[in-house]
Amino acid sequence: MNNKNKRIEVVSFDVEGTIVTTDFSYAIWFEMIPQRFALRHGLEFDQAMLKVRQAYESVGDQRLEWYDVQYWFTRFDLGRADIAMEELQPRVKYFPETAEVLKTLGKGYKLNVASGSPRHFLKHLLRDIEHNFSSVYSSISDFQQVKTADFYADMCCKLGVEPRQVVHVGDNLHFDYTEPASIGINAFHLDREGKTDNPAALRDLTQIIDLLGSL
Ligand SMILES: [Mg+2]
């Protein structure tokens, strides 16, 4: 790790699909909520899933309620979401290289989280790795928006750094690459499964270590 490279101060990470798999979120939206809905309303799982999906779609991802698990628990009369989410903690899974990459980069840079997930998700998703990060931002919970250029600009202000002093990596081409790159952040798109034909996309997080040496 090049400790003398002072140009980059902060290495910033998206969370779901980047350092943590989507297993936990999937289990909440498509297993736990429809299972409990089925029990509560005396339906088969498939019927419950259909009703739950229709309700999700009726709200849509442009409204803040869509991201709020307690909103859905209240709407479906399912009780307390926080207790139910705690039960799913074992479903949080990190990618194989996550721990080692955070440990290595933490020796030379401040590590930051820039996530589109709400804080009541991050509480679970980051539980075992939060000690690696000096700052955590949720665009939805802290700025009531998705990860726009404005979100990244506000985040840099709060971090007290210029965008050019930040490296950000994430798996969403638009929210983790196009938006941060548009304000001058050194953004990298993580494409674990090679779904895009962007030759510059990273295949796993270890590549960030080499890239930082060359910036
Ligand atoms: Mg992501």
Residues whose N, C-alpha, C, O or C-beta is under 5 A from the ligand:
A	BS01	MG	D14 V15 E16 G17 T18 D171 N172
